[in-house]
Structures are given as C-alpha cells and as structure tokens.
Amino acid sequence: MRPDCECSRLVHVPRRVALTGGPGAGKTAVLEVVRRSFCQHVHVLPEAASMLFTGGFPRHDTGAGRAGAQRAIYRVQAELERIAFEEGTAAIVMCDRGTVDGLAYWPPPSEALWTEVGTSHELELARYAAVIHLRTPAALQGYDHSNPVRRESADEAAALDDRILAAWSAHPNRTIIDPADDFLHKIERTLEAIRRELPACCRGHGTGRLDLDGCA
C-alpha cells in the first residue's frame, strides 16, 4: 500500500526520470518497490519492449527486424510518456527505460535511429530530468534469467549494459548504481536517487519509505 502524501497540490509540473540498465540489472524489482514506497504523484510506466514482445510483436534477429522493433518501441514509449504528462497528476514519471536505450539495440549505424523516428540524440536526452542506470551483474554476481522476454547470456547482457551506458553518457544528471552483493543496498541507493528528484511538496513525512512486502 502506498504511503499517504501530505501534498495537497492537484497539478504538478511533471518530470521524466529514466530507470535504465542492461538485462538482469534489477529494474523490474526496483520499480515494484518504487510503486509501494513513494506517493501517488510518482507514476511508474510499463516497459514498452515487454508490452510489445509479450503481445506478439515479431522478434526477428535481423537488421530489419531489430530496426522495426526499435521504431515500435520508441513510439510506444513516447506515447506512454505523453499520456502521463497530459493526465496532469504526476510529479515524477518513472520510465522503465527511456527512448535513448534504443541506440544500444539498433543495428549499425546506431545514429540512424534518430533519422528514422524524426528526432535527434540531443532532443531525446533532454526529455529526461534525470537518468538512473542500474549496472548488470556478472554471472557470478547473480545475473537473473527468469524474465521470459530476456534472451541474453550474462556476457551478452554485460555488452548491452555497456552500450546503454554509452548511449546515455552525455546526460548531465545521471546516477550510476553498480551491482551489490546485497540487493537491498542497490534498491536503497535507487530510492535515494529518485527522492532527490521529487518536488519539495512531495518529500513530506512518510514518502519514499522502503516497502518490500510482497516484492520477493
């Protein structure tokens, strides 16, 4: 159950925060804790790629297939963010990955992605007020294969993580959270990074407490 927020404002100026990182970094678990630990003004969006692939979108390991998937993911991600902004009740829109992640998955040359979707790398970086990057653990650190959408080996996941790190490298407000033997420490660091982005009116007593009930 979410903690009550002492903020009485009906409308906030929303800000996007992208939670990114390679496969198996813990984004899904962290975002479930975010849903339980922050007030109703923190909106958590679903991951566009998972929505598409679990819904039957073709997943072809060819240049054309990868490019088509990333065009679709970009457009779904942009619309999810637009809805959250236009509804007007969010202070923070937590994005499960951001539009910039597509660079790591696009077939070479990766910068062609921006021409294909009619934007630029600079404009996409500017969409997000902050970026929190969870690093993917190595195989011996507990890389997790349980997500049915995830097909990468530990080595492939690490390589993707590096490409995602490079894609976001020019963002001026980025927090990088390394793997930890104690996953609770990784979660706590992530919550603290999100808490820094909250407006002052949503930082009252009872907001941002760590709630792990039912998140195992």
C-alpha positions as CSV (number, residue, x, y, z in Angstrom):
1,M,0.0,0.0,0.0
2,R,1.3,3.4,-0.9
3,P,2.1,5.9,1.8
4,D,-0.1,9.0,2.0
5,C,1.3,12.2,0.6
6,E,1.0,15.4,2.5
7,C,1.0,17.4,-0.7
8,S,-2.4,19.0,-1.5
9,R,-1.5,20.2,-5.0
10,L,-3.8,18.9,-7.7
11,V,-1.4,19.7,-10.5
12,H,2.4,19.3,-10.7
13,V,4.9,20.1,-13.4
14,P,5.9,16.6,-14.3
15,R,9.4,15.5,-14.9
16,R,10.6,12.3,-16.5
17,V,13.1,10.1,-14.8
18,A,14.5,7.2,-16.8
19,L,15.5,4.0,-15.0
20,T,17.8,2.1,-17.3
21,G,20.5,-0.6,-17.4
22,G,21.3,-3.8,-19.1
23,P,19.2,-7.1,-18.8
24,G,19.1,-8.5,-15.4
25,A,20.0,-5.3,-13.6
26,G,17.0,-5.4,-11.3
27,K,14.8,-2.7,-12.9
28,T,11.6,-4.7,-12.5
29,A,12.1,-5.4,-8.8
30,V,13.2,-1.8,-8.1
31,L,10.2,-0.3,-9.8
32,E,7.8,-2.6,-7.9
33,V,9.4,-1.2,-4.7
34,V,9.0,2.3,-6.1
35,R,5.3,1.7,-6.6
36,R,4.9,0.8,-3.0
37,S,7.3,3.2,-1.4
38,F,6.5,6.6,-3.0
39,C,3.3,8.6,-3.1
40,Q,0.7,8.7,-5.8
41,H,2.4,11.5,-7.5
42,V,5.2,9.2,-8.7
43,H,3.8,7.4,-11.8
44,V,5.6,4.2,-12.9
45,L,5.3,3.4,-16.6
46,P,5.4,-0.1,-18.0
47,E,8.3,-1.2,-20.2
48,A,7.4,-0.6,-23.8
49,A,9.5,-3.5,-25.1
50,S,7.9,-6.0,-22.8
51,M,4.5,-4.8,-23.8
52,L,5.2,-5.3,-27.4
53,F,7.0,-8.6,-27.3
54,T,4.6,-10.3,-24.8
55,G,1.8,-9.0,-27.0
56,G,3.1,-10.9,-30.1
57,F,5.2,-8.3,-31.9
58,P,7.6,-10.2,-34.1
59,R,11.1,-10.5,-32.7
60,H,13.5,-11.2,-35.6
61,D,17.2,-11.2,-35.1
62,T,17.9,-9.5,-38.4
63,G,18.8,-5.9,-39.2
64,A,15.3,-5.2,-40.5
65,G,13.7,-7.0,-37.5
66,R,15.7,-5.2,-34.9
67,A,15.2,-1.8,-36.6
68,G,11.4,-2.4,-36.8
69,A,11.2,-3.4,-33.2
70,Q,13.1,-0.3,-32.0
71,R,10.9,2.0,-34.1
72,A,7.8,0.5,-32.5
73,I,9.4,0.6,-29.0
74,Y,10.3,4.3,-29.5
75,R,6.7,5.2,-30.5
76,V,5.1,3.3,-27.7
77,Q,7.5,4.7,-25.1
78,A,6.8,8.3,-26.4
79,E,3.0,7.8,-26.2
80,L,3.2,6.3,-22.7
81,E,5.1,9.3,-21.5
82,R,2.8,11.7,-23.3
83,I,-0.3,10.2,-21.6
84,A,1.3,10.5,-18.2
85,F,2.2,14.2,-18.9
86,E,-1.2,15.1,-20.3
87,E,-3.2,13.5,-17.5
88,G,-1.5,16.1,-15.2
89,T,-1.4,14.2,-11.9
90,A,2.2,13.1,-11.9
91,A,5.1,14.9,-10.3
92,I,7.6,12.3,-11.4
93,V,7.1,10.0,-14.4
94,M,9.3,6.9,-13.8
95,C,10.2,5.4,-17.2
96,D,11.2,1.7,-17.4
97,R,13.9,2.5,-19.8
98,G,13.9,5.7,-22.0
99,T,13.8,6.4,-25.7
100,V,17.7,6.7,-25.7
101,D,18.0,3.0,-24.9
102,G,17.1,2.2,-28.5
103,L,20.7,3.2,-29.5
104,A,22.0,0.1,-27.8
105,Y,19.8,-2.2,-29.8
106,W,19.7,-0.5,-33.2
107,P,21.7,-2.2,-36.0
108,P,24.8,-0.2,-37.1
109,P,25.0,2.7,-37.7
110,S,23.1,3.3,-34.5
111,E,22.6,7.0,-35.0
112,A,20.3,6.2,-37.9
113,L,17.6,5.5,-35.3
114,W,17.1,9.3,-34.8
115,T,16.5,9.9,-38.5
116,E,14.1,7.0,-38.7
117,V,11.9,8.4,-35.8
118,G,12.3,12.1,-36.7
119,T,14.3,13.4,-33.8
120,S,17.9,13.7,-32.5
121,H,20.1,12.3,-29.8
122,E,20.3,15.7,-28.1
123,L,16.5,16.1,-28.0
124,E,15.9,12.7,-26.6
125,L,18.5,13.2,-23.8
126,A,16.7,16.5,-23.0
127,R,13.4,14.7,-22.4
128,Y,14.6,13.3,-19.1
129,A,15.3,15.3,-16.0
130,A,17.4,12.5,-14.6
131,V,18.7,9.1,-15.5
132,I,19.4,6.3,-13.1
133,H,21.5,3.4,-14.5
134,L,21.5,0.1,-12.8
135,R,24.5,-1.9,-13.9
136,T,24.0,-5.5,-14.9
137,P,25.6,-8.0,-12.5
138,A,28.2,-10.5,-13.9
139,A,27.3,-14.2,-13.9
140,L,28.9,-14.8,-10.6
141,Q,27.1,-11.8,-9.1
142,G,23.7,-13.3,-9.7
143,Y,22.7,-12.5,-13.3
144,D,19.0,-13.4,-13.5
145,H,17.5,-15.3,-16.5
146,S,14.0,-15.6,-15.1
147,N,12.3,-12.9,-17.2
148,P,10.8,-14.7,-20.2
149,V,11.4,-11.7,-22.5
150,R,15.2,-11.8,-21.7
151,R,17.2,-13.9,-24.1
152,E,20.7,-12.7,-23.4
153,S,23.5,-14.6,-21.8
154,A,25.5,-13.0,-19.0
155,D,28.2,-11.9,-21.4
156,E,25.7,-10.5,-23.9
157,A,23.8,-8.7,-21.1
158,A,27.1,-7.1,-20.0
159,A,27.8,-5.9,-23.5
160,L,24.4,-4.4,-23.8
161,D,24.8,-2.7,-20.5
162,D,28.0,-1.1,-21.8
163,R,26.2,0.2,-24.9
164,I,23.3,1.6,-22.9
165,L,25.8,3.3,-20.6
166,A,27.5,4.9,-23.7
167,A,24.1,6.0,-25.1
168,W,23.3,8.0,-22.0
169,S,26.8,9.2,-21.3
170,A,26.1,12.8,-22.3
171,H,23.2,13.3,-19.9
172,P,24.1,16.0,-17.3
173,N,22.1,14.3,-14.4
174,R,23.0,10.7,-14.4
175,T,23.4,8.3,-11.4
176,I,25.2,5.0,-11.9
177,I,24.4,2.3,-9.4
178,D,26.8,-0.7,-9.5
179,P,25.9,-4.3,-8.7
180,A,25.9,-5.1,-5.0
181,D,26.1,-8.3,-3.1
182,D,23.2,-7.0,-1.0
183,F,20.4,-6.2,-3.5
184,L,18.7,-4.1,-0.7
185,H,21.6,-1.7,-0.9
186,K,21.1,-1.3,-4.6
187,I,17.4,-0.6,-4.1
188,E,18.1,1.9,-1.3
189,R,20.5,3.8,-3.5
190,T,18.0,3.9,-6.3
191,L,15.2,5.2,-4.0
192,E,17.6,7.9,-2.7
193,A,18.3,9.0,-6.3
194,I,14.6,9.2,-7.1
195,R,13.9,11.0,-3.8
196,R,16.3,13.8,-4.9
197,E,14.1,14.4,-8.0
198,L,10.9,14.8,-6.1
199,P,9.4,18.3,-5.7
200,A,9.6,19.6,-2.2
201,C,5.9,19.3,-1.6
202,C,6.1,15.5,-2.0
203,R,9.0,15.0,0.3
204,G,6.9,15.1,3.5
205,H,6.8,12.5,6.3
206,G,6.0,9.0,5.1
207,T,7.2,9.5,1.5
208,G,9.8,7.2,0.0
209,R,9.9,4.6,2.7
210,L,11.4,1.2,1.6
211,D,8.5,-1.2,1.3
212,L,9.4,-4.8,0.3
213,D,6.2,-6.6,1.3
214,G,5.2,-8.9,-1.4
215,C,8.2,-8.0,-3.7
216,A,10.2,-11.2,-3.3
